[in-house]
Each structure stands twice: as structure tokens, then as C-alpha cells.
Amino acid sequence: MADNPNREPSDAHSSEGVAGAVLGYLLAGILVWGFLGWLAERFLGVPAGVGIAVGMMLGAAAAIYLIMKRLGA
């Protein structure tokens, strides 16, 4: 950024910020939706392991969608 003084600091994503956001979205999505799947197992009678697995997959898919939406890919 030092080589172009006309460039706004908010125009570019730093690689550390992008990596942190990607990791944060993925971990949060998998953990939160995995927990919701576990709750579904406990209270709705979903077979053991199925709720967690489905929740984690949904969380990962939602996180990937949000990452792509945020980064404009």
C-alpha cells in the first residue's frame, strides 16, 4: 500500500484479515450448527450422530456461502 498513495486503506483486504475471517466463519458455522444438531438429537429423538453430522455439514455449507459472498467470489 505504500507504493500507491492514492489508494484507500479500506479498498484492499489484508491477507491476515481475510484468513482470519475465513477461519472464523468456518469454525463458527461448524461449531454452532453442530451444537444445534446435537440439540436436535437430544430433544427431537434424531438418531445418535446424525444430527451432529447434518448440522456440521449445514454449518460448513453456510460458512462457505458467507465467505464467497463477503469476498465477492
Phi, psi and omega in degrees: 000338182290336183281347180233095184290342181277351184279132178286142179296333182277355181288328185245145175271135174284149182295327178292320179293319180293315180297319178294320179294317179298311180298317179298315178298315182295312181296314181296316180298314181293316182291314183294312181288330173296319177296319177296324175295321176297318177298321178297321177299315184291317190256340182252358178077024176291140181304148184302131177090334182289315181297317179295315181298314180294317179298318180293322178293319177296320179297318179294318180295317179294322179295318179296320177299314181294323178296314180296322179293319181291318183273356177072024181273000000 
